[in-house]
């Protein structure tokens, strides 16, 4: 139990003191943003199942939202989950160039 507490305390101190080291580095910041974007998209991609039917329904009516919107929701969910996993797996590398998002908008919200 004591080893766990000491380990967590050391980890917390390392996190506190390591943060300013990377604060000004553009590449590290972009890598962190890509990792964050990947985690958020992988965790919230399922929201597209509800988001797209709502958007289409507002723009084109209930029938379009119930058909076209659901199809778009399924497609966007798959895309957001896959791109999120890809961003997490490749956050160390500038793929796509300059760590830009493969999706527009970057996040579901």
Secondary structure, DSSP 8 states (H G I E B T S, - for coil): -HHHHHHHHHHHHHHHHHHHHHSS-HHHHHHHHHHHHHHHHHHHGGGHHHHHHHHHHHHH-HHHIIIIIHHHHHHHHHHHHHHHHHHHHTTTS--SGGG--SSSSSS--
